Amino acid sequence: MLRWASQCRPDEVVVAATRVGWHRVEEALVFVMPWRTIAQCELARRITLQSEVAGQDEYATDGSLESCCQYIVRLCSGNPLMVLAVSTALAGPLLFLCHRQTAGIHLMRDSSNGKTTLLDVAASVPWPPK
């Protein structure tokens, strides 16, 4: 059995990514998520997330870029904290391209000043855009 397995030459190789985020595969940059990989050409269908940490339930998308602009971005106009929340939601996938490992913001205010609302707004941003 071992000899047979070592002599097999598959027609196609699947890449198992061990974390969510940017990866360089076959000289191309790909963004791996639990349910989808964003890549050019046919490369995306050959990459899968194989991780004990990131589960499907931790990621969800709903809506579209158009609905985001209509219902979220429009309401953020003139509110710098809302703009910060939306920008932060979109920043994660772009950090790798800026050669940064991580980033974060820390909002501190008394209770009932909108911190949870800002988190809800950030969580409502559709990524990746459909």
N, CA, C and O atoms as a GROMACS GRO file, in nm:
protein
  520
    1MET      N    1   0.082  -0.118   0.000
    1MET     CA    2   0.000   0.000   0.000
    1MET      C    3   0.087   0.126   0.000
    1MET      O    4   0.060   0.220  -0.075
    2LEU      N    5   0.191   0.127   0.083
    2LEU     CA    6   0.279   0.243   0.091
    2LEU      C    7   0.351   0.266  -0.042
    2LEU      O    8   0.364   0.379  -0.088
    3ARG      N    9   0.398   0.158  -0.103
    3ARG     CA   10   0.468   0.168  -0.231
    3ARG      C   11   0.373   0.226  -0.338
    3ARG      O   12   0.411   0.314  -0.414
    4TRP      N   13   0.250   0.175  -0.341
    4TRP     CA   14   0.151   0.224  -0.438
    4TRP      C   15   0.127   0.374  -0.419
    4TRP      O   16   0.126   0.449  -0.516
    5ALA      N   17   0.107   0.416  -0.294
    5ALA     CA   18   0.079   0.557  -0.266
    5ALA      C   19   0.196   0.646  -0.304
    5ALA      O   20   0.176   0.758  -0.353
    6SER      N   21   0.316   0.600  -0.283
    6SER     CA   22   0.434   0.682  -0.316
    6SER      C   23   0.457   0.692  -0.467
    6SER      O   24   0.527   0.783  -0.512
    7GLN      N   25   0.401   0.602  -0.544
    7GLN     CA   26   0.418   0.605  -0.689
    7GLN      C   27   0.306   0.678  -0.762
    7GLN      O   28   0.316   0.704  -0.882
    8CYS      N   29   0.199   0.712  -0.691
    8CYS     CA   30   0.086   0.782  -0.754
    8CYS      C   31   0.125   0.925  -0.790
    8CYS      O   32   0.190   0.994  -0.712
    9ARG      N   33   0.086   0.965  -0.906
    9ARG     CA   34   0.110   1.101  -0.953
    9ARG      C   35  -0.027   1.161  -0.988
    9ARG      O   36  -0.081   1.133  -1.095
   10PRO      N   37  -0.081   1.244  -0.900
   10PRO     CA   38  -0.215   1.299  -0.925
   10PRO      C   39  -0.214   1.396  -1.042
   10PRO      O   40  -0.113   1.460  -1.072
   11ASP      N   41  -0.330   1.406  -1.108
   11ASP     CA   42  -0.344   1.502  -1.218
   11ASP      C   43  -0.346   1.645  -1.166
   11ASP      O   44  -0.306   1.739  -1.236
   12GLU      N   45  -0.393   1.661  -1.043
   12GLU     CA   46  -0.407   1.793  -0.984
   12GLU      C   47  -0.366   1.789  -0.838
   12GLU      O   48  -0.384   1.688  -0.770
   13VAL      N   49  -0.310   1.900  -0.790
   13VAL     CA   50  -0.269   1.910  -0.650
   13VAL      C   51  -0.358   2.013  -0.582
   13VAL      O   52  -0.380   2.121  -0.636
   14VAL      N   53  -0.408   1.979  -0.465
   14VAL     CA   54  -0.488   2.071  -0.385
   14VAL      C   55  -0.398   2.130  -0.277
   14VAL      O   56  -0.322   2.058  -0.212
   15VAL      N   57  -0.408   2.260  -0.258
   15VAL     CA   58  -0.329   2.328  -0.156
   15VAL      C   59  -0.415   2.344  -0.032
   15VAL      O   60  -0.527   2.395  -0.040
   16ALA      N   61  -0.365   2.302   0.083
   16ALA     CA   62  -0.437   2.316   0.209
   16ALA      C   63  -0.378   2.434   0.286
   16ALA      O   64  -0.266   2.426   0.337
   17ALA      N   65  -0.452   2.542   0.294
   17ALA     CA   66  -0.410   2.658   0.372
   17ALA      C   67  -0.446   2.633   0.518
   17ALA      O   68  -0.553   2.580   0.548
   18THR      N   69  -0.358   2.670   0.609
   18THR     CA   70  -0.381   2.644   0.751
   18THR      C   71  -0.435   2.763   0.827
   18THR      O   72  -0.459   2.755   0.947
   19ARG      N   73  -0.452   2.875   0.758
   19ARG     CA   74  -0.507   2.994   0.824
   19ARG      C   75  -0.582   3.079   0.722
   19ARG      O   76  -0.558   3.071   0.601
   20VAL      N   77  -0.673   3.158   0.773
   20VAL     CA   78  -0.746   3.253   0.690
   20VAL      C   79  -0.653   3.368   0.657
   20VAL      O   80  -0.573   3.410   0.740
   21GLY      N   81  -0.663   3.420   0.536
   21GLY     CA   82  -0.583   3.538   0.499
   21GLY      C   83  -0.511   3.519   0.368
   21GLY      O   84  -0.544   3.431   0.288
   22TRP      N   85  -0.411   3.603   0.345
   22TRP     CA   86  -0.333   3.604   0.221
   22TRP      C   87  -0.232   3.492   0.220
   22TRP      O   88  -0.170   3.461   0.322
   23HIS      N   89  -0.215   3.432   0.104
   23HIS     CA   90  -0.114   3.329   0.081
   23HIS      C   91  -0.055   3.350  -0.058
   23HIS      O   92  -0.123   3.397  -0.149
   24ARG      N   93   0.071   3.314  -0.074
   24ARG     CA   94   0.132   3.315  -0.206
   24ARG      C   95   0.138   3.170  -0.254
   24ARG      O   96   0.205   3.086  -0.194
   25VAL      N   97   0.066   3.142  -0.362
   25VAL     CA   98   0.057   3.007  -0.416
   25VAL      C   99   0.088   3.016  -0.565
   25VAL      O  100   0.025   3.091  -0.639
   26GLU      N  101   0.186   2.938  -0.608
   26GLU     CA  102   0.226   2.936  -0.749
   26GLU      C  103   0.248   3.079  -0.802
   26GLU      O  104   0.199   3.114  -0.910
   27GLU      N  105   0.320   3.158  -0.728
   27GLU     CA  106   0.354   3.296  -0.765
   27GLU      C  107   0.234   3.390  -0.774
   27GLU      O  108   0.245   3.499  -0.830
   28ALA      N  109   0.120   3.350  -0.720
   28ALA     CA  110   0.001   3.435  -0.720
   28ALA      C  111  -0.042   3.460  -0.576
   28ALA      O  112  -0.022   3.376  -0.489
   29LEU      N  113  -0.102   3.576  -0.552
   29LEU     CA  114  -0.160   3.605  -0.422
   29LEU      C  115  -0.304   3.559  -0.419
   29LEU      O  116  -0.382   3.588  -0.510
   30VAL      N  117  -0.341   3.486  -0.313
   30VAL     CA  118  -0.478   3.440  -0.297
   30VAL      C  119  -0.524   3.474  -0.156
   30VAL      O  120  -0.443   3.478  -0.063
   31PHE      N  121  -0.654   3.499  -0.140
   31PHE     CA  122  -0.710   3.527  -0.008
   31PHE      C  123  -0.802   3.410   0.027
   31PHE      O  124  -0.901   3.385  -0.042
   32VAL      N  125  -0.769   3.340   0.136
   32VAL     CA  126  -0.840   3.219   0.174
   32VAL      C  127  -0.934   3.247   0.290
   32VAL      O  128  -0.897   3.308   0.391
   33MET      N  129  -1.059   3.201   0.273
   33MET     CA  130  -1.160   3.206   0.379
   33MET      C  131  -1.216   3.065   0.394
   33MET      O  132  -1.191   2.981   0.308
   34PRO      N  133  -1.291   3.037   0.500
   34PRO     CA  134  -1.341   2.900   0.519
   34PRO      C  135  -1.428   2.849   0.405
   34PRO      O  136  -1.421   2.731   0.373
   35TRP      N  137  -1.507   2.930   0.344
   35TRP     CA  138  -1.600   2.883   0.242
   35TRP      C  139  -1.564   2.927   0.101
   35TRP      O  140  -1.631   2.887   0.006
   36ARG      N  141  -1.459   3.008   0.086
   36ARG     CA  142  -1.426   3.062  -0.046
   36ARG      C  143  -1.281   3.107  -0.049
   36ARG      O  144  -1.227   3.155   0.050
   37THR      N  145  -1.220   3.092  -0.166
   37THR     CA  146  -1.086   3.144  -0.189
   37THR      C  147  -1.094   3.241  -0.306
   37THR      O  148  -1.151   3.210  -0.411
   38ILE      N  149  -1.038   3.358  -0.286
   38ILE     CA  150  -1.038   3.459  -0.391
   38ILE      C  151  -0.902   3.454  -0.459
   38ILE      O  152  -0.799   3.481  -0.398
   39ALA      N  153  -0.904   3.420  -0.587
   39ALA     CA  154  -0.781   3.408  -0.665
   39ALA      C  155  -0.814   3.423  -0.812
   39ALA      O  156  -0.930   3.411  -0.852
   40GLN      N  157  -0.713   3.448  -0.891
   40GLN     CA  158  -0.732   3.458  -1.034
   40GLN      C  159  -0.737   3.319  -1.096
   40GLN      O  160  -0.677   3.224  -1.044
   41CYS      N  161  -0.808   3.309  -1.205
   41CYS     CA  162  -0.815   3.187  -1.286
   41CYS      C  163  -0.871   3.070  -1.207
   41CYS      O  164  -0.958   3.087  -1.121
   42GLU      N  165  -0.822   2.952  -1.238
   42GLU     CA  166  -0.870   2.828  -1.178
   42GLU      C  167  -0.801   2.796  -1.045
   42GLU      O  168  -0.834   2.697  -0.981
   43LEU      N  169  -0.707   2.878  -1.005
   43LEU     CA  170  -0.632   2.851  -0.883
   43LEU      C  171  -0.722   2.844  -0.760
   43LEU      O  172  -0.695   2.765  -0.670
   44ALA      N  173  -0.826   2.924  -0.754
   44ALA     CA  174  -0.913   2.930  -0.637
   44ALA      C  175  -0.978   2.796  -0.604
   44ALA      O  176  -0.994   2.762  -0.487
   45ARG      N  177  -1.014   2.719  -0.704
   45ARG     CA  178  -1.084   2.593  -0.677
   45ARG      C  179  -0.989   2.484  -0.626
   45ARG      O  180  -1.034   2.378  -0.583
   46ARG      N  181  -0.858   2.509  -0.631
   46ARG     CA  182  -0.762   2.409  -0.584
   46ARG      C  183  -0.705   2.442  -0.447
   46ARG      O  184  -0.611   2.377  -0.401
   47ILE      N  185  -0.761   2.543  -0.381
   47ILE     CA  186  -0.712   2.582  -0.248
   47ILE      C  187  -0.826   2.570  -0.149
   47ILE      O  188  -0.938   2.615  -0.175
   48THR      N  189  -0.798   2.508  -0.036
   48THR     CA  190  -0.900   2.491   0.066
   48THR      C  191  -0.841   2.524   0.203
   48THR      O  192  -0.721   2.506   0.225
   49LEU      N  193  -0.925   2.571   0.293
   49LEU     CA  194  -0.881   2.597   0.430
   49LEU      C  195  -0.890   2.468   0.509
   49LEU      O  196  -0.995   2.404   0.513
   50GLN      N  197  -0.781   2.432   0.571
   50GLN     CA  198  -0.777   2.312   0.655
   50GLN      C  199  -0.718   2.355   0.788
   50GLN      O  200  -0.596   2.352   0.808
   51SER      N  201  -0.806   2.396   0.880
   51SER     CA  202  -0.761   2.452   1.005
   51SER      C  203  -0.847   2.401   1.120
   51SER      O  204  -0.967   2.379   1.103
   52GLU      N  205  -0.786   2.382   1.235
   52GLU     CA  206  -0.860   2.343   1.354
   52GLU      C  207  -0.916   2.465   1.425
   52GLU      O  208  -0.999   2.452   1.515
   53VAL      N  209  -0.872   2.584   1.385
   53VAL     CA  210  -0.909   2.706   1.456
   53VAL      C  211  -1.028   2.777   1.393
   53VAL      O  212  -1.126   2.805   1.462
   54ALA      N  213  -1.022   2.806   1.265
   54ALA     CA  214  -1.126   2.886   1.199
   54ALA      C  215  -1.239   2.797   1.150
   54ALA      O  216  -1.218   2.708   1.068
   55GLY      N  217  -1.356   2.821   1.202
   55GLY     CA  218  -1.472   2.742   1.162
   55GLY      C  219  -1.562   2.820   1.068
   55GLY      O  220  -1.557   2.943   1.062
   56GLN      N  221  -1.646   2.747   0.996
   56GLN     CA  222  -1.741   2.809   0.903
   56GLN      C  223  -1.831   2.909   0.975
   56GLN      O  224  -1.864   3.014   0.920
   57ASP      N  225  -1.871   2.877   1.097
   57ASP     CA  226  -1.969   2.959   1.166
   57ASP      C  227  -1.914   3.096   1.207
   57ASP      O  228  -1.992   3.185   1.241
   58GLU      N  229  -1.785   3.114   1.203
   58GLU     CA  230  -1.726   3.241   1.243
   58GLU      C  231  -1.729   3.345   1.132
   58GLU      O  232  -1.698   3.462   1.155
   59TYR      N  233  -1.765   3.304   1.012
   59TYR     CA  234  -1.765   3.393   0.896
   59TYR      C  235  -1.900   3.383   0.828
   59TYR      O  236  -1.953   3.274   0.808
   60ALA      N  237  -1.954   3.497   0.792
   60ALA     CA  238  -2.081   3.497   0.720
   60ALA      C  239  -2.087   3.621   0.632
   60ALA      O  240  -2.031   3.725   0.666
   61THR      N  241  -2.156   3.610   0.520
   61THR     CA  242  -2.179   3.726   0.434
   61THR      C  243  -2.327   3.730   0.401
   61THR      O  244  -2.394   3.627   0.394
   62ASP      N  245  -2.373   3.849   0.380
   62ASP     CA  246  -2.511   3.868   0.340
   62ASP      C  247  -2.519   4.006   0.277
   62ASP      O  248  -2.446   4.097   0.316
   63GLY      N  249  -2.606   4.022   0.183
   63GLY     CA  250  -2.620   4.152   0.118
   63GLY      C  251  -2.522   4.166   0.003
   63GLY      O  252  -2.460   4.070  -0.041
   64SER      N  253  -2.511   4.288  -0.045
   64SER     CA  254  -2.426   4.316  -0.160
   64SER      C  255  -2.355   4.449  -0.138
   64SER      O  256  -2.386   4.522  -0.043
   65LEU      N  257  -2.261   4.479  -0.225
   65LEU     CA  258  -2.192   4.607  -0.218
   65LEU      C  259  -2.290   4.722  -0.238
   65LEU      O  260  -2.279   4.826  -0.173
   66GLU      N  261  -2.387   4.702  -0.327
   66GLU     CA  262  -2.487   4.807  -0.352
   66GLU      C  263  -2.570   4.834  -0.227
   66GLU      O  264  -2.593   4.950  -0.193
   67SER      N  265  -2.615   4.728  -0.159
   67SER     CA  266  -2.695   4.750  -0.038
   67SER      C  267  -2.611   4.810   0.073
   67SER      O  268  -2.661   4.888   0.154
   68CYS      N  269  -2.483   4.774   0.078
   68CYS     CA  270  -2.393   4.835   0.176
   68CYS      C  271  -2.383   4.986   0.153
   68CYS      O  272  -2.391   5.064   0.248
   69CYS      N  273  -2.366   5.025   0.029
   69CYS     CA  274  -2.358   5.168  -0.003
   69CYS      C  275  -2.489   5.238   0.028
   69CYS      O  276  -2.489   5.351   0.079
   70GLN      N  277  -2.600   5.173  -0.001
   70GLN     CA  278  -2.730   5.236   0.018
   70GLN      C  279  -2.766   5.249   0.166
   70GLN      O  280  -2.815   5.354   0.208
   71TYR      N  281  -2.741   5.145   0.244
   71TYR     CA  282  -2.791   5.143   0.382
   71TYR      C  283  -2.686   5.173   0.488
   71TYR      O  284  -2.721   5.210   0.600
   72ILE      N  285  -2.560   5.157   0.456
   72ILE     CA  286  -2.456   5.177   0.558
   72ILE      C  287  -2.370   5.299   0.528
   72ILE      O  288  -2.364   5.393   0.607
   73VAL      N  289  -2.305   5.297   0.414
   73VAL     CA  290  -2.211   5.404   0.380
   73VAL      C  291  -2.280   5.540   0.376
   73VAL      O  292  -2.225   5.639   0.424
   74ARG      N  293  -2.399   5.544   0.320
   74ARG     CA  294  -2.473   5.670   0.311
   74ARG      C  295  -2.497   5.729   0.450
   74ARG      O  296  -2.488   5.850   0.469
   75LEU      N  297  -2.527   5.644   0.546
   75LEU     CA  298  -2.554   5.691   0.682
   75LEU      C  299  -2.428   5.730   0.758
   75LEU      O  300  -2.436   5.798   0.861
   76CYS      N  301  -2.312   5.688   0.709
   76CYS     CA  302  -2.186   5.721   0.774
   76CYS      C  303  -2.136   5.861   0.738
   76CYS      O  304  -2.050   5.915   0.806
   77SER      N  305  -2.190   5.917   0.634
   77SER     CA  306  -2.146   6.049   0.587
   77SER      C  307  -2.157   6.151   0.699
   77SER      O  308  -2.263   6.166   0.761
   78GLY      N  309  -2.047   6.220   0.725
   78GLY     CA  310  -2.045   6.321   0.830
   78GLY      C  311  -2.019   6.268   0.970
   78GLY      O  312  -2.015   6.345   1.065
   79ASN      N  313  -2.003   6.136   0.984
   79ASN     CA  314  -1.977   6.077   1.116
   79ASN      C  315  -1.842   6.006   1.111
   79ASN      O  316  -1.834   5.892   1.064
   80PRO      N  317  -1.736   6.071   1.159
   80PRO     CA  318  -1.602   6.012   1.146
   80PRO      C  319  -1.586   5.877   1.216
   80PRO      O  320  -1.507   5.794   1.171
   81LEU      N  321  -1.658   5.854   1.327
   81LEU     CA  322  -1.645   5.724   1.394
   81LEU      C  323  -1.709   5.613   1.312
   81LEU      O  324  -1.659   5.500   1.310
   82MET      N  325  -1.820   5.642   1.244
   82MET     CA  326  -1.881   5.543   1.156
   82MET      C  327  -1.790   5.514   1.037
   82MET      O  328  -1.776   5.399   0.995
   83VAL      N  329  -1.729   5.617   0.982
   83VAL     CA  330  -1.634   5.598   0.871
   83VAL      C  331  -1.517   5.512   0.919
   83VAL      O  332  -1.470   5.425   0.846
   84LEU      N  333  -1.469   5.536   1.040
   84LEU     CA  334  -1.361   5.456   1.097
   84LEU      C  335  -1.404   5.309   1.110
   84LEU      O  336  -1.326   5.219   1.079
   85ALA      N  337  -1.526   5.285   1.157
   85ALA     CA  338  -1.575   5.148   1.174
   85ALA      C  339  -1.580   5.075   1.040
   85ALA      O  340  -1.534   4.961   1.030
   86VAL      N  341  -1.635   5.139   0.937
   86VAL     CA  342  -1.643   5.076   0.805
   86VAL      C  343  -1.503   5.055   0.747
   86VAL      O  344  -1.475   4.950   0.690
   87SER      N  345  -1.417   5.154   0.762
   87SER     CA  346  -1.280   5.143   0.711
   87SER      C  347  -1.204   5.030   0.780
   87SER      O  348  -1.129   4.956   0.716
   88THR      N  349  -1.224   5.016   0.909
   88THR     CA  350  -1.158   4.909   0.984
   88THR      C  351  -1.207   4.772   0.937
   88THR      O  352  -1.128   4.679   0.926
   89ALA      N  353  -1.336   4.761   0.908
   89ALA     CA  354  -1.391   4.634   0.860
   89ALA      C  355  -1.329   4.594   0.727
   89ALA      O  356  -1.312   4.475   0.699
   90LEU      N  357  -1.296   4.692   0.645
   90LEU     CA  358  -1.238   4.662   0.513
   90LEU      C  359  -1.086   4.652   0.516
   90LEU      O  360  -1.026   4.606   0.418
   91ALA      N  361  -1.022   4.692   0.624
   91ALA     CA  362  -0.876   4.699   0.630
   91ALA      C  363  -0.807   4.564   0.641
   91ALA      O  364  -0.699   4.545   0.586
   92GLY      N  365  -0.868   4.469   0.711
   92GLY     CA  366  -0.803   4.340   0.736
   92GLY      C  367  -0.745   4.273   0.613
   92GLY      O  368  -0.626   4.241   0.612
   93PRO      N  369  -0.824   4.251   0.510
   93PRO     CA  370  -0.771   4.185   0.391
   93PRO      C  371  -0.665   4.267   0.317
   93PRO      O  372  -0.590   4.212   0.236
   94LEU      N  373  -0.659   4.397   0.344
   94LEU     CA  374  -0.564   4.482   0.272
   94LEU      C  375  -0.430   4.497   0.344
   94LEU      O  376  -0.333   4.544   0.285
   95LEU      N  377  -0.424   4.458   0.471
   95LEU     CA  378  -0.300   4.474   0.548
   95LEU      C  379  -0.181   4.404   0.484
   95LEU      O  380  -0.071   4.459   0.480
   96PHE      N  381  -0.203   4.284   0.434
   96PHE     CA  382  -0.094   4.207   0.373
   96PHE      C  383  -0.035   4.284   0.256
   96PHE      O  384   0.087   4.287   0.237
   97LEU      N  385  -0.122   4.344   0.177
   97LEU     CA  386  -0.074   4.418   0.060
   97LEU      C  387   0.006   4.541   0.098
   97LEU      O  388   0.084   4.592   0.018
   98CYS      N  389  -0.014   4.589   0.222
   98CYS     CA  390   0.062   4.705   0.273
   98CYS      C  391   0.182   4.660   0.355
   98CYS      O  392   0.249   4.742   0.418
   99HIS      N  393   0.210   4.530   0.353
   99HIS     CA  394   0.323   4.472   0.428
   99HIS      C  395   0.310   4.497   0.578
   99HIS      O  396   0.409   4.529   0.644
  100ARG      N  397   0.188   4.482   0.631
  100ARG     CA  398   0.163   4.495   0.774
  100ARG      C  399   0.106   4.364   0.825
  100ARG      O  400   0.027   4.299   0.757
  101GLN      N  401   0.146   4.325   0.944
  101GLN     CA  402   0.100   4.200   1.003
  101GLN      C  403  -0.040   4.216   1.063
  101GLN      O  404  -0.127   4.132   1.044
  102THR      N  405  -0.060   4.325   1.136
  102THR     CA  406  -0.185   4.342   1.209
  102THR      C  407  -0.206   4.489   1.241
  102THR      O  408  -0.114   4.571   1.231
  103ALA      N  409  -0.325   4.520   1.278
  103ALA     CA  410  -0.359   4.656   1.320
  103ALA      C  411  -0.484   4.648   1.404
  103ALA      O  412  -0.553   4.546   1.405
  104GLY      N  413  -0.513   4.753   1.476
  104GLY     CA  414  -0.634   4.753   1.557
  104GLY      C  415  -0.665   4.892   1.608
  104GLY      O  416  -0.582   4.983   1.604
  105ILE      N  417  -0.785   4.907   1.654
  105ILE     CA  418  -0.825   5.033   1.717
  105ILE      C  419  -0.888   4.998   1.852
  105ILE      O  420  -0.940   4.888   1.870
  106HIS      N  421  -0.882   5.093   1.944
  106HIS     CA  422  -0.940   5.072   2.076
  106HIS      C  423  -1.030   5.192   2.105
  106HIS      O  424  -0.982   5.305   2.118
  107LEU      N  425  -1.159   5.167   2.116
  107LEU     CA  426  -1.254   5.272   2.145
  107LEU      C  427  -1.289   5.269   2.294
  107LEU      O  428  -1.328   5.166   2.347
  108MET      N  429  -1.274   5.383   2.359
  108MET     CA  430  -1.303   5.392   2.502
  108MET      C  431  -1.398   5.509   2.526
  108MET      O  432  -1.368   5.623   2.490
  109ARG      N  433  -1.511   5.480   2.584
  109ARG     CA  434  -1.609   5.581   2.624
  109ARG      C  435  -1.693   5.522   2.736
  109ARG      O  436  -1.685   5.403   2.765
  110ASP      N  437  -1.773   5.608   2.798
  110ASP     CA  438  -1.868   5.559   2.896
  110ASP      C  439  -1.973   5.471   2.828
  110ASP      O  440  -1.981   5.466   2.706
  111SER      N  441  -2.050   5.403   2.909
  111SER     CA  442  -2.155   5.318   2.858
  111SER      C  443  -2.258   5.400   2.780
  111SER      O  444  -2.282   5.517   2.810
  112SER      N  445  -2.319   5.336   2.679
  112SER     CA  446  -2.427   5.397   2.599
  112SER      C  447  -2.381   5.516   2.517
  112SER      O  448  -2.455   5.614   2.503
  113ASN      N  449  -2.261   5.508   2.463
  113ASN     CA  450  -2.211   5.615   2.375
  113ASN      C  451  -2.187   5.568   2.232
  113ASN      O  452  -2.129   5.641   2.152
  114GLY      N  453  -2.232   5.447   2.198
  114GLY     CA  454  -2.228   5.404   2.060
  114GLY      C  455  -2.119   5.306   2.022
  114GLY      O  456  -2.103   5.276   1.903
  115LYS      N  457  -2.042   5.254   2.118
  115LYS     CA  458  -1.935   5.160   2.083
  115LYS      C  459  -1.991   5.033   2.020
  115LYS      O  460  -1.937   4.985   1.919
  116THR      N  461  -2.095   4.977   2.077
  116THR     CA  462  -2.155   4.855   2.022
  116THR      C  463  -2.218   4.883   1.886
  116THR      O  464  -2.212   4.798   1.797
  117THR      N  465  -2.276   4.998   1.869
  117THR     CA  466  -2.333   5.036   1.739
  117THR      C  467  -2.223   5.039   1.633
  117THR      O  468  -2.244   4.994   1.521
  118LEU      N  469  -2.107   5.094   1.669
  118LEU     CA  470  -1.995   5.096   1.575
  118LEU      C  471  -1.952   4.954   1.538
  118LEU      O  472  -1.922   4.927   1.422
  119LEU      N  473  -1.948   4.864   1.635
  119LEU     CA  474  -1.915   4.724   1.606
  119LEU      C  475  -2.019   4.660   1.514
  119LEU      O  476  -1.984   4.586   1.423
  120ASP      N  477  -2.145   4.690   1.538
  120ASP     CA  478  -2.252   4.636   1.453
  120ASP      C  479  -2.238   4.688   1.310
  120ASP      O  480  -2.257   4.613   1.214
  121VAL      N  481  -2.205   4.815   1.296
  121VAL     CA  482  -2.186   4.873   1.162
  121VAL      C  483  -2.068   4.804   1.092
  121VAL      O  484  -2.077   4.767   0.976
  122ALA      N  485  -1.956   4.788   1.164
  122ALA     CA  486  -1.839   4.722   1.106
  122ALA      C  487  -1.872   4.578   1.066
  122ALA      O  488  -1.829   4.532   0.961
  123ALA      N  489  -1.946   4.508   1.150
  123ALA     CA  490  -1.981   4.369   1.122
  123ALA      C  491  -2.077   4.357   1.005
  123ALA      O  492  -2.087   4.250   0.944
  124SER      N  493  -2.147   4.464   0.973
  124SER     CA  494  -2.245   4.456   0.864
  124SER      C  495  -2.186   4.481   0.727
  124SER      O  496  -2.255   4.466   0.626
  125VAL      N  497  -2.058   4.519   0.721
  125VAL     CA  498  -1.994   4.544   0.592
  125VAL      C  499  -1.972   4.412   0.520
  125VAL      O  500  -1.906   4.323   0.574
  126PRO      N  501  -2.026   4.397   0.398
  126PRO     CA  502  -2.009   4.268   0.328
  126PRO      C  503  -1.866   4.252   0.276
  126PRO      O  504  -1.815   4.338   0.205
  127TRP      N  505  -1.802   4.142   0.314
  127TRP     CA  506  -1.670   4.110   0.262
  127TRP      C  507  -1.663   3.961   0.238
  127TRP      O  508  -1.698   3.884   0.327
  128PRO      N  509  -1.621   3.918   0.126
  128PRO     CA  510  -1.586   4.000   0.010
  128PRO      C  511  -1.710   4.050  -0.060
  128PRO      O  512  -1.816   3.986  -0.052
  129PRO      N  513  -1.700   4.163  -0.128
  129PRO     CA  514  -1.816   4.214  -0.200
  129PRO      C  515  -1.860   4.113  -0.307
  129PRO      O  516  -1.777   4.051  -0.373
  130LYS      N  517  -1.990   4.097  -0.322
  130LYS     CA  518  -2.043   4.002  -0.421
  130LYS      C  519  -2.053   4.069  -0.556
  130LYS      O  520  -2.096   4.006  -0.653
   0.00000   0.00000   0.00000
